[in-house]
Amino acid sequence: MSLIRWSPMWDMMGDTDDMFRLPSLSQGMRAFVPAMDMYETDKAVVVELPLAGMKPEDVDVSVEKGVLTVKGESKKEHEVDEKNYYRKEIRSGAFYREVALPTPVLEDKVAAEFQDGVLKITAPKAQPAATKKIAVKVVKKEKKK
């Protein structure tokens, strides 16, 4: 599996995965895209997203047909008038990430936990179906008389 490096530049243009899956989202919905780390252990696929300042109840996680979806909204309680900012780099607003998982998982066993501003999603791997070995019989044709 190759490593896909995250680049904020893609946020402005849209991730290539998202470009084809998100035709109905408004530009404002795609303005905030958190970085994502995905790795595999012996037993699970693990995804981590830094979501500092967000509340767990403002985040939705789902897995369907091998695709992980994480969406939510970062809300600012009070914002200073735009003209008073020297710099404004902390993003807020809605976000939506959708990514295909690299291996089949047990979708009903996926768990998400929020700790120290990091959302950690653990998706247990599905066991591959056991291969059934079939014995091949040799059949001899009888000669015609």
N, CA, C and O of each residue as an XYZ file, in Angstrom:
580
protein
N       0.849     -1.165      0.000
C       0.000      0.000      0.000
C       0.898      1.231      0.000
O       1.868      1.296      0.755
N       0.579      2.196     -0.837
C       1.405      3.398     -0.913
C       0.860      4.475      0.021
O      -0.332      4.515      0.326
N       1.752      5.332      0.460
C       1.393      6.417      1.362
C       0.888      7.582      0.535
O       1.540      7.985     -0.428
N      -0.267      8.133      0.896
C      -0.822      9.282      0.202
C      -0.655     10.477      1.118
O      -1.274     10.546      2.179
N       0.181     11.416      0.711
C       0.471     12.582      1.534
C      -0.649     13.613      1.373
O      -1.102     13.888      0.262
N      -1.086     14.176      2.504
C      -2.145     15.171      2.520
C      -1.562     16.522      2.210
O      -0.485     16.861      2.700
N      -2.243     17.291      1.416
C      -1.785     18.633      1.084
C      -2.967     19.585      1.199
O      -4.013     19.338      0.600
N      -2.821     20.679      1.963
C      -3.912     21.642      2.074
C      -4.313     22.224      0.722
O      -5.448     22.673      0.562
N      -3.402     22.224     -0.255
C      -3.721     22.748     -1.584
C      -4.889     21.987     -2.187
O      -5.724     22.571     -2.878
N      -4.952     20.670     -1.926
C      -6.051     19.866     -2.460
C      -7.380     20.268     -1.854
O      -8.425     20.050     -2.467
N      -7.367     20.859     -0.646
C      -8.612     21.295     -0.025
C      -9.337     22.321     -0.884
O     -10.564     22.311     -0.982
N      -8.566     23.202     -1.503
C      -9.184     24.244     -2.314
C      -9.777     23.667     -3.585
O     -10.826     24.117     -4.048
N      -9.100     22.660     -4.158
C      -9.553     22.091     -5.414
C     -10.451     20.893     -5.190
O     -11.233     20.534     -6.071
N     -10.354     20.273     -4.038
C     -11.121     19.063     -3.753
C     -10.241     17.848     -3.935
O      -9.535     17.729     -4.936
N     -10.281     16.951     -2.977
C      -9.529     15.714     -3.041
C     -10.004     14.932     -4.259
O     -11.194     14.960     -4.572
N      -9.103     14.232     -4.959
C      -9.516     13.515     -6.157
C     -10.587     12.477     -5.839
O     -11.478     12.244     -6.656
N     -10.513     11.844     -4.655
C     -11.571     10.911     -4.256
C     -12.892     11.661     -4.112
O     -13.938     11.196     -4.565
N     -12.827     12.820     -3.478
C     -14.031     13.597     -3.206
C     -14.573     14.285     -4.448
O     -15.775     14.536     -4.540
N     -13.701     14.596     -5.409
C     -14.116     15.345     -6.577
C     -15.270     14.657     -7.310
O     -16.178     15.317     -7.815
N     -15.224     13.349     -7.358
C     -16.238     12.613     -8.097
C     -17.408     12.181     -7.238
O     -18.458     11.827     -7.776
N     -17.265     12.198     -5.921
C     -18.319     11.736     -5.044
C     -19.144     12.856     -4.429
O     -20.203     12.592     -3.860
N     -18.692     14.087     -4.529
C     -19.340     15.171     -3.810
C     -19.918     16.251     -4.716
O     -19.703     17.431     -4.439
N     -20.634     15.918     -5.772
C     -21.114     16.966     -6.666
C     -22.151     17.880     -6.035
O     -22.314     19.012     -6.490
N     -22.854     17.434     -5.009
C     -23.946     18.228     -4.456
C     -23.532     19.135     -3.303
O     -24.340     19.945     -2.849
N     -22.297     19.025     -2.818
C     -21.893     19.844     -1.684
C     -21.535     21.247     -2.129
O     -20.919     21.443     -3.177
N     -21.924     22.214     -1.328
C     -21.591     23.601     -1.639
C     -20.123     23.850     -1.340
O     -19.500     23.073     -0.616
N     -19.568     24.909     -1.881
C     -18.164     25.244     -1.660
C     -17.894     25.472     -0.178
O     -16.830     25.094      0.313
N     -18.835     26.084      0.551
C     -18.664     26.327      1.973
C     -18.544     25.040      2.763
O     -17.826     24.989      3.762
N     -19.236     24.005      2.330
C     -19.204     22.719      3.018
C     -17.823     22.078      2.892
O     -17.412     21.330      3.778
N     -17.097     22.361      1.798
C     -15.810     21.736      1.557
C     -14.645     22.613      1.995
O     -13.492     22.249      1.763
N     -14.907     23.747      2.615
C     -13.849     24.681      2.974
C     -12.950     24.146      4.086
O     -11.763     24.471      4.114
N     -13.468     23.354      4.982
C     -12.713     22.833      6.117
C     -12.567     21.328      5.942
O     -13.549     20.593      6.039
N     -11.350     20.867      5.685
C     -11.107     19.440      5.497
C      -9.974     19.022      6.431
O      -8.817     19.353      6.175
N     -10.289     18.293      7.519
C      -9.232     17.892      8.449
C      -8.302     16.850      7.822
O      -8.713     16.052      6.979
N      -7.056     16.878      8.253
C      -6.086     15.880      7.808
C      -6.491     14.518      8.355
O      -7.209     14.432      9.351
N      -6.030     13.453      7.701
C      -6.415     12.102      8.107
C      -5.217     11.176      7.997
O      -4.516     11.179      6.985
N      -4.979     10.380      9.040
C      -3.995      9.299      8.983
C      -4.760      7.985      8.973
O      -5.697      7.806      9.751
N      -4.367      7.060      8.095
C      -4.993      5.739      8.048
C      -3.872      4.712      8.031
O      -2.942      4.797      7.229
N      -3.977      3.734      8.936
C      -2.985      2.671      8.962
C      -3.665      1.362      9.317
O      -4.814      1.330      9.757
N      -2.919      0.277      9.112
C      -3.467     -1.056      9.296
C      -2.650     -1.794     10.352
O      -1.420     -1.743     10.344
N      -3.337     -2.472     11.250
C      -2.684     -3.359     12.203
C      -3.041     -4.789     11.803
O      -3.690     -5.009     10.780
N      -2.615     -5.754     12.611
C      -2.954     -7.149     12.302
C      -4.457     -7.383     12.306
O      -4.966     -8.201     11.539
N      -5.176     -6.656     13.181
C      -6.589     -6.932     13.376
C      -7.549     -5.852     12.891
O      -8.755     -6.093     12.830
N      -7.041     -4.653     12.540
C      -7.964     -3.565     12.204
C      -7.335     -2.536     11.275
O      -6.118     -2.474     11.103
N      -8.210     -1.736     10.688
C      -7.815     -0.529      9.971
C      -8.123      0.612     10.932
O      -9.229      0.692     11.468
N      -7.148      1.500     11.154
C      -7.305      2.591     12.108
C      -7.185      3.923     11.363
O      -6.283      4.119     10.549
N      -8.115      4.830     11.663
C      -8.126      6.154     11.046
C      -8.111      7.182     12.166
O      -8.874      7.068     13.125
N      -7.239      8.194     12.051
C      -7.162      9.249     13.054
C      -7.295     10.604     12.371
O      -6.665     10.862     11.345
N      -8.129     11.471     12.958
C      -8.316     12.829     12.468
C      -8.167     13.802     13.627
O      -8.827     13.624     14.651
N      -7.320     14.828     13.505
C      -7.237     15.832     14.558
C      -8.434     16.776     14.444
O      -8.616     17.439     13.423
N      -9.237     16.828     15.486
C     -10.432     17.679     15.489
C     -10.463     18.517     16.761
O     -11.482     18.577     17.449
N      -9.350     19.157     17.065
C      -9.248     19.963     18.275
C     -10.331     21.032     18.310
O     -10.622     21.679     17.304
N     -10.917     21.201     19.481
C     -11.939     22.214     19.675
C     -13.338     21.780     19.280
O     -14.293     22.528     19.485
N     -13.480     20.595     18.721
C     -14.806     20.109     18.324
C     -15.388     19.239     19.426
O     -14.661     18.661     20.234
N     -16.703     19.158     19.444
C     -17.397     18.304     20.400
C     -17.745     16.982     19.708
O     -18.138     16.979     18.542
N     -17.604     15.865     20.417
C     -17.925     14.564     19.810
C     -19.347     14.497     19.256
O     -19.587     13.821     18.255
N     -20.282     15.181     19.888
C     -21.669     15.133     19.395
C     -21.857     15.885     18.078
O     -22.908     15.766     17.449
N     -20.850     16.659     17.649
C     -20.922     17.383     16.377
C     -20.259     16.610     15.243
O     -20.082     17.148     14.149
N     -19.889     15.346     15.494
C     -19.203     14.528     14.493
C     -20.013     13.267     14.232
O     -20.479     12.618     15.168
N     -20.181     12.917     12.953
C     -20.867     11.684     12.552
C     -19.885     10.798     11.797
O     -19.164     11.258     10.912
N     -19.870      9.511     12.166
C     -18.997      8.536     11.513
C     -19.872      7.399     11.011
O     -20.735      6.907     11.738
N     -19.649      6.977      9.758
C     -20.385      5.829      9.237
C     -19.498      5.054      8.261
O     -18.561      5.597      7.676
N     -19.823      3.771      8.104
C     -19.131      2.911      7.142
C     -20.200      2.153      6.382
O     -21.067      1.505      6.968
N     -20.117      2.249      5.061
C     -21.083      1.529      4.233
C     -20.401      1.090      2.950
O     -19.798      1.900      2.246
N     -20.499     -0.191      2.654
C     -19.931     -0.784      1.447
C     -18.443     -0.473      1.298
O     -17.965     -0.180      0.202
N     -17.713     -0.543      2.423
C     -16.274     -0.343      2.387
C     -15.815      1.102      2.300
O     -14.635      1.365      2.071
N     -16.739      2.046      2.482
C     -16.388      3.465      2.423
C     -16.648      4.102      3.781
O     -17.752      4.017      4.320
N     -15.613      4.744      4.329
C     -15.714      5.443      5.608
C     -16.101      6.893      5.338
O     -15.495      7.561      4.500
N     -17.117      7.374      6.057
C     -17.551      8.764      5.948
C     -17.467      9.416      7.312
O     -17.994      8.888      8.291
N     -16.808     10.558      7.380
C     -16.719     11.343      8.606
C     -17.182     12.750      8.246
O     -16.646     13.375      7.331
N     -18.177     13.237      8.973
C     -18.650     14.597      8.717
C     -18.981     15.260     10.042
O     -19.256     14.590     11.038
N     -18.953     16.559     10.039
C     -19.238     17.285     11.260
C     -19.180     18.773     11.048
O     -19.093     19.265      9.923
N     -19.229     19.484     12.167
C     -19.209     20.933     12.081
C     -18.476     21.509     13.273
O     -18.746     21.154     14.420
N     -17.546     22.400     12.986
C     -16.815     23.133     14.009
C     -17.476     24.494     14.134
O     -17.524     25.261     13.173
N     -17.984     24.789     15.320
C     -18.720     26.034     15.516
C     -17.916     26.980     16.391
O     -17.357     26.579     17.412
N     -17.864     28.234     15.980
C     -17.243     29.256     16.815
C     -18.352     29.937     17.592
O     -19.355     30.359     17.016
N     -18.173     30.043     18.891
C     -19.189     30.647     19.750
C     -19.337     32.143     19.493
O     -20.448     32.653     19.351
N     -18.205     32.838     19.436
C     -18.240     34.268     19.145
C     -17.054     34.598     18.255
O     -15.930     34.176     18.524
N     -17.300     35.329     17.228
C     -16.249     35.661     16.292
C     -16.084     37.170     16.256
O     -17.061     37.918     16.238
N     -14.841     37.599     16.246
C     -14.527     39.018     16.180
C     -14.789     39.497     14.761
O     -14.608     38.747     13.802
N     -15.209     40.729     14.631
C     -15.455     41.331     13.326
C     -14.247     41.105     12.409
O     -13.112     41.312     12.839
N     -14.466     40.687     11.164
C     -13.408     40.346     10.215
C     -12.324     41.414     10.106
O     -11.147     41.072      9.994
N     -12.684     42.690     10.134
C     -11.691     43.740      9.899
C     -10.677     43.868     11.032
O      -9.669     44.552     10.852
N     -10.894     43.250     12.178
C      -9.968     43.344     13.296
C      -8.895     42.254     13.285
O      -7.996     42.282     14.125
N      -8.963     41.306     12.369
C      -7.991     40.215     12.315
C      -6.709     40.657     11.622
O      -6.755     41.372     10.622
N      -5.564     40.230     12.155
C      -4.286     40.365     11.457
C      -4.043     39.107     10.640
O      -3.529     39.159      9.522
N      -4.423     37.979     11.220
C      -4.364     36.689     10.527
C      -5.578     35.882     10.957
O      -6.010     35.976     12.106
N      -6.131     35.089     10.045
C      -7.257     34.212     10.383
C      -7.009     32.885      9.688
O      -7.373     32.707      8.526
N      -6.383     31.947     10.407
C      -6.021     30.664      9.836
C      -6.770     29.493     10.465
O      -6.776     28.397      9.904
N      -7.394     29.702     11.605
C      -8.132     28.620     12.254
C      -9.477     28.502     11.550
O     -10.284     29.433     11.538
N      -9.690     27.337     10.971
C     -10.904     27.127     10.190
C     -12.048     26.658     11.067
O     -11.855     25.982     12.078
N     -13.226     27.035     10.654
C     -14.422     26.518     11.301
C     -15.450     26.297     10.208
O     -15.270     26.726      9.069
N     -16.520     25.629     10.566
C     -17.555     25.319      9.592
C     -17.719     23.820      9.442
O     -17.165     23.039     10.216
N     -18.470     23.438      8.458
C     -18.770     22.025      8.232
C     -17.636     21.365      7.445
O     -16.945     22.017      6.663
N     -17.459     20.057      7.667
C     -16.509     19.290      6.880
C     -17.118     17.944      6.532
O     -18.077     17.495      7.159
N     -16.541     17.312      5.521
C     -17.025     16.028      5.017
C     -15.837     15.300      4.417
O     -15.201     15.813      3.496
N     -15.527     14.119      4.919
C     -14.466     13.281      4.355
C     -15.065     11.917      4.044
O     -15.807     11.355      4.850
N     -14.743     11.400      2.889
C     -15.203     10.081      2.471
C     -14.010      9.390      1.832
O     -13.400      9.919      0.903
N     -13.677      8.200      2.335
C     -12.508      7.495      1.823
C     -12.781      5.991      1.805
O     -13.396      5.449      2.723
N     -12.321      5.337      0.760
C     -12.473      3.886      0.652
C     -11.474      3.207      1.588
O     -10.303      3.584      1.641
N     -11.945      2.211      2.318
C     -11.064      1.458      3.211
C     -10.255      0.463      2.379
O     -10.771     -0.087      1.406
N      -8.998      0.224      2.747
C      -8.125     -0.615      1.919
C      -8.404     -2.116      1.982
O      -7.887     -2.878      1.166
N      -9.215     -2.540      2.943
C      -9.492     -3.959      3.116
C     -10.904     -4.118      3.673
O     -11.393     -3.208      4.342
N     -11.577     -5.244      3.422
C     -12.915     -5.433      3.991
C     -12.886     -5.405      5.519
O     -11.980     -5.957      6.142
N     -13.895     -4.751      6.116
C     -13.985     -4.653      7.576
C     -15.360     -5.109      8.043
O     -16.297     -5.218      7.252
N     -15.464     -5.374      9.348
C     -16.756     -5.715      9.958
C     -17.469     -4.394     10.248
O     -17.259     -3.784     11.297
N     -18.302     -3.964      9.323
C     -18.908     -2.631      9.399
C     -19.740     -2.415     10.656
O     -19.805     -1.293     11.158
N     -20.372     -3.455     11.173
C     -21.192     -3.308     12.376
C     -20.358     -3.273     13.662
O     -20.905     -3.055     14.743
N     -19.050     -3.484     13.558
C     -18.161     -3.486     14.727
C     -17.230     -2.265     14.765
O     -16.363     -2.181     15.635
N     -17.399     -1.329     13.841
C     -16.540     -0.138     13.800
C     -16.797      0.701     15.046
O     -17.945      0.910     15.437
N     -15.714      1.184     15.669
C     -15.820      1.990     16.884
C     -15.081      3.313     16.677
O     -14.071      3.366     15.975
N     -15.596      4.384     17.297
C     -14.955      5.695     17.221
C     -14.834      6.254     18.630
O     -15.770      6.175     19.426
N     -13.669      6.819     18.925
C     -13.469      7.437     20.238
C     -12.755      8.772     20.047
O     -11.971      8.949     19.115
N     -13.039      9.692     20.937
C     -12.499     11.038     20.879
C     -11.643     11.249     22.112
O     -12.139     11.173     23.236
N     -10.348     11.517     21.907
C      -9.455     11.721     23.049
C      -8.414     12.773     22.692
O      -7.764     12.695     21.650
N      -8.267     13.754     23.570
C      -7.276     14.822     23.403
C      -7.358     15.489     22.038
O      -6.329     15.790     21.432
N      -8.574     15.721     21.549
C      -8.756     16.420     20.281
C      -8.542     15.577     19.043
O      -8.531     16.107     17.932
N      -8.370     14.260     19.212
C      -8.159     13.367     18.072
C      -9.289     12.344     18.013
O      -9.569     11.655     18.994
N      -9.933     12.254     16.853
C     -10.952     11.234     16.618
C     -10.239      9.998     16.086
O      -9.557     10.058     15.062
N     -10.400      8.873     16.789
C      -9.770      7.619     16.383
C     -10.858      6.621     16.044
O     -11.702      6.302     16.881
N     -10.839      6.130     14.822
C     -11.830      5.167     14.334
C     -11.124      3.843     14.123
O     -10.115      3.774     13.421
N     -11.658      2.785     14.735
C     -11.077      1.452     14.611
C     -12.081      0.548     13.921
O     -13.195      0.350     14.404
N     -11.669      0.001     12.779
C     -12.540     -0.874     11.992
C     -11.909     -2.266     11.939
O     -10.938     -2.479     11.213
N     -12.463     -3.225     12.715
C     -11.901     -4.587     12.713
C     -11.970     -5.210     11.313
O     -12.976     -5.094     10.613
N     -10.886     -5.866     10.931
C     -10.841     -6.509      9.615
C     -11.774     -7.714      9.575
O     -11.926     -8.437     10.560
N     -12.389     -7.912      8.425
C     -13.215     -9.095      8.206
C     -12.271    -10.253      7.870
O     -11.293    -10.080      7.143
N     -12.574    -11.411      8.400
C     -11.772    -12.599      8.106
C     -12.084    -13.049      6.691
O     -13.252    -13.138      6.310
N     -11.059    -13.333      5.914
C     -11.334    -13.822      4.557
C     -12.059    -15.164      4.617
O     -11.813    -15.984      5.501
N     -12.933    -15.360      3.682
C     -13.688    -16.610      3.635
C     -12.713    -17.777      3.441
O     -11.792    -17.707      2.628
N     -12.936    -18.834      4.195
C     -12.070    -20.011      4.092
C     -12.258    -20.657      2.727
O     -13.379    -20.804      2.240
N     -11.164    -21.030      2.134
C     -11.212    -21.692      0.835
C     -11.589    -23.151      1.032
O     -10.987    -23.854      1.843
N     -12.573    -23.592      0.298
C     -13.007    -24.986      0.398
C     -12.327    -25.781     -0.697
O     -12.456    -25.486     -1.885
N     -11.594    -26.804     -0.260
C     -10.889    -27.641     -1.217
C     -11.837    -28.718     -1.717
O     -12.528    -29.374     -0.937
N     -11.855    -28.883     -3.019
C     -12.741    -29.861     -3.638
C     -11.885    -30.922     -4.317
O     -11.017    -30.620     -5.136
N     -12.155    -32.171     -3.955
C     -11.408    -33.284     -4.551
C     -11.901    -33.516     -5.976
O     -13.100    -33.458     -6.249
N     -10.975    -33.775     -6.860
C     -11.317    -34.034     -8.255
C     -11.301    -35.538     -8.475
O     -10.301    -36.210     -8.225
N     -12.432    -36.052     -8.947
C     -12.532    -37.485     -9.218
C     -12.129    -37.767    -10.653
O     -12.400    -36.978    -11.557
N     -11.491    -38.882    -10.842
C     -11.128    -39.319    -12.181
C     -12.177    -40.329    -12.620
O     -12.403    -41.343    -11.959
N     -12.802    -40.037    -13.732
C     -13.840    -40.920    -14.254
C     -13.324    -41.546    -15.540
O     -12.885    -40.850    -16.455
N     -13.387    -42.894    -15.594
C     -12.934    -43.589    -16.805
C     -14.147    -43.905    -17.664
O     -15.193    -44.335    -17.177
N     -13.971    -43.679    -18.946
C     -15.019    -44.000    -19.886
C     -14.947    -45.494    -20.218
O     -13.863    -46.049    -20.399
N     -16.087    -46.114    -20.293
C     -16.100    -47.520    -20.675
C     -16.057    -47.619    -22.192
O     -16.639    -46.807    -22.910
N     -15.346    -48.643    -22.654
C     -15.224    -48.843    -24.111
C     -16.525    -49.433    -24.649
O     -17.160    -50.261    -23.995
N     -16.912    -48.998    -25.845
C     -18.110    -49.552    -26.491
C     -17.743    -50.854    -27.186
O     -16.656    -50.962    -27.754
N     -18.635    -51.855    -27.152
C     -18.358    -53.146    -27.796
C     -19.209    -53.321    -28.988
O     -19.121    -54.346    -29.664
